[in-house]
Amino acid sequence: MAEDPGAAPPPHGCPGTSSAQAGRAAACQGCPNQGLCAAGGPAASDPAIEEIKEKMKIVKHKILVLSGKGGVGKSTFSAHLAHGLAKDETKQIALLDIDICGPSIPKIMGIEGEQVHQSGSGWSPVYVEENLCVMSVGFLLSGPDDAVIWRGPKKNGMIKQFLRDVDWGEIDYLIVDTPPGTSDEHLSIVQYLSSSHIDGAVIITTPQEISLQDVRKEINFCHKVKLPIIGVVENMSGFVCPKCKIESQIFPPTTGGAEKMCQNLNISLLGKVPLDPQIGIQEYCGLHHSQEKLSNQGME
């Protein structure tokens, strides 16, 4: 495709913008310019990318949390990761929820119903702790049951606003909770953040093959858009009965689970997280409130 200083580099095998296969060829899959090429327009420079680059310069580390399939615990992991990092009070942590149509982070963090305020320096994120702030489209809805019915361009515009217009301040870790799959939101966040360096992606899966199939697609997506993979976490990996202490495989790893997949693909397996009823309780009550309760009981 034509060279443009604001465009993403073309993938290997790019057919070029003048080709009838522009934006439609197999090599176009995962390219941030695919939609523009398919529409027949030039990959015009987006001035917001430079603004985001400047804004993100003061964010030291950026980590995307991905999953191939929904319901594997990606948002729960994102919330626990952010909360865990925030235990170091010398670090400033931000959790950005870009699951536009299914924003669950406000509920998981126990801050559902909070509102975002506008200031002279931009939108103010919602603070869970002095060193942990959260931003989600869930704060912009009139109620938790409101449906977000947006096409791709409007979702992309919202992500752009989150990165450019939120007053993040100086952040040590920006954790980005993404929707499942490989859609507009993923292409946008990678395109907007690539110029300011992304540390990489953590991919969440469950042990069964039906989940691993989609994770392999997610891994291929990461390779195509040159997004480093930090590693894979196998969630819901077994259940230990609290009474008899016998472990059961609720989701049997029929093809070897995430461990075998990571060995085959030469990717790090970061760990396995068992099914734990306490995590379900925390999601219902809100992670922040659950941690406070445990701390008050001397159980943390």
Beta strands, then each sheet from edge to edge (+ up, - down):
strand 1: 59-67
strand 2: 93-97
strand 3: 117-119
strand 4: 122-124
strand 5: 126-129
strand 6: 132-136
strand 7: 171-177
strand 8: 200-205
strand 9: 229-235
strand 10: 239-240
strand 11: 247-248
strand 12: 269-273
sheet 1: 5+ 6- 2- 7- 1- 8- 9- 12-
sheet 2: 3+ 4-
sheet 3: 10+ 11-
end
